[in-house]
């Protein structure tokens, strides 16, 4: 049955992530970097296109709103949410510049940019990561099996071991939720 096959494919990709110690260790390192960033009053920014933009917005909301329990908000934002900005820069410059330009305005040394692209080759995400690195930001990539062009621009890359876009996106949300849960626990349950 097709439904069961799709569910099994999703489980199989997650099983590969579970068994990959490099990915598990990178998730922990990214968590530690985000905790340190927030402890220094930094910000966590996300960018992506299409479904990855939706994932960026979803994850930013988990940090800035709440996840498992009530706590202070964390400074986190998806960079595509200002549609007037996005359409103006896309029209006046190019769509490839939309994230790099806002990173130039908002990004500070020690802030973190998470670029999300299943192929690792989304031009505007690649340019954003390059700009973030120029500004001394920490760069994180959530991508697919190869890492694409993003791989060379990321301090931390989390390449989901698949080439199937929906399965990669499902794992991106799983990884994002894990990181958010661990960050929330680290920042708000110390001393308890």
N, C-alpha and C positions, 0 to 999 in steps of 0.2 A: 504494500500500500504506500502510495507516494507520501502521504502525511508522515507516516512513521519513518520513512527514509530521510526526509528533510530533518526531522527531529534527531535522528541518529547521526546525520552529518554534523549538526550543530554540536552534539555531545562529543563527537570524535575530535573536532577542532579544539574544544575546551580541554579534552583529555590530553592532547598534544601540548597545550599550554601548561597544564598541570605537571607534566613529566619533563618540562624543559627548565632545568635549574637556572640557566642564563636568564630566561624571561622572568622567572620567579624572583631572582636576585635583583634584576633591574626594576621590577615593580617596587621592591623594598627600597632601593636607592632613590627612586623617584619620590616615593612617600617621604623619605627622610629629607630630601631637598625641599619639598613643598612645606613640610613642617617648619624647617629652618627659615624659609622665605616668609611665612606668615608670622613667625616669631620676631622677625625684623621689620614687620609692618609692610611687607612687600605685597605684590599682587600676582594672581594666577590668571593668565589670559589663554583663551582657546580660539582656534580657527579651523575651518574646514568648509567643504562645499557639499551641497545637497544633503544626503543622509548624514554625512560627517559634520555638516553645519548644525543639523538637528542634534547630533550627539554632543557637539561642543556646547550648545545652549543648554541641553539637559544636564551635563556635568557641571557647568558653571553654576547652574541653579542649585545643584546639590550642595556646593560649597558656600554660596552666598546666602542661601536660605537656611536649610537644615537638612540633616540626613536621618540619623536614628533618634536624635533627641534635641530638645530645645537648647540652644546655645547662641553665643554671639555670632553674627554673620562674619563670613570671611570674604576678603576683597577678591572676587573672582568674576570674570565677565567673558562672554562670547563676543568676538569682535565684529560680528555681522549684524548685530541687533539694531543698529541705527541705519534704517533703510535709506533715509535721505542722504546720509554720508556715503553709503555704499553705492547708490546710483549716481551721485554727483562725481565721485572719484572714478567710477567705472566709465562714465561718459567723458569726463574732462581729461583723464589720463589714460587708463586702461584697466580692465578687470584684473589684470595681473598685479596691479599696484595697490589694490584696495586694502590688503592687510599690512603690507610693508609700510604704507604711508601712516596708518594709525599707530603702528608699533613705533615709528619714528617720533610720534607725538607723545605717546603714553608710556612707552617702555623705559624702565630704569635698570641700572646695574643691579643684579641680584633677583629681579623679577623673573617669573617663569612663563614661557610660552609653550603651550602644548599644541602642536600641529597635527591634525588628523586627516589622513588621506590613505585610502585602502591600497592605492597603487604606489604611493610615495612620490608621485610625479605631478601633483597638482601645482601648476605654475605659481598661483598666488600664495599658496602655503609655503612652497619652496622659497619664494622671495621674502616672505614674512620671517621665516627661520633665519635666512641670511642676514636680514636687517637686525633681528634680535641678537644674533651673535655679535654683530658690529657694535651693539650698544651694551655688551656685557651681560646680557640676559642668559639664563639657563634655558636650553632648548630641549624639548622632549618630543619625540615622534611616536604617534600611534599609527601603525601602518600594516601592510600585508607582508607576505613571506619574504620578498626581496628587499624591502626598505626603500627601493627606488632612489631618486635624487636626494630625498630627505636624509637618507642614512649618513651622508657626509656632513650634514649641517646640524645634526642632533648630538647633544652631550649624552643623551639617553634615548635609545630606540627600543620600542617594544613591537617587534615584527610578529604579527599573528601568523602561525604556520599554515597559511591557506592562500589560494588565489581566487576564492569565491567571495565576491563582495558582501553579500548578506551575512555569510558566516563570519567574516572578518569584523563587520560592524557589530554583530551580536557579542563577539569577544571584546571589542573596544568598550562597550557599555559595562560588561562584567569587570574588566580591568579598572575602568574608571570608578565603578562602585566600590571595588576593593580598596583602591587608593583613598577615596573619600572616607570610607569607614575607618581606616587606619589613621588618617590625618585627624579626623574628628576625635578619636580616642586619645591620640597623643597630645592634642592641644587642650582638651577639655576634661580629661579624667586623671590628670597628673595629681598625685598626692591623695587619691581616693582609695 
